[in-house]
């Protein structure tokens, strides 16, 4: 079982707002949340189908794979998402 602590995301979000991807896009720290908050329901995620979500993985490859597999399974169960053939 993974431990998804919200604490590390706060520091990363603030840093991204000051000098990272959020700063480059001119967005405030509140424009991002951490994955733990999304998975536990502490953050609602997208509230409008017209908006886009971006997952920027920072960590070990096996963690990225495990979270991707979870997201893929949820998308299949809910009948959402788009299938992409990366080899086409």
Helices and strands as residue ranges (DSSP letters): H 7-19, H 21-25, G 29-31, H 35-40, H 61-78
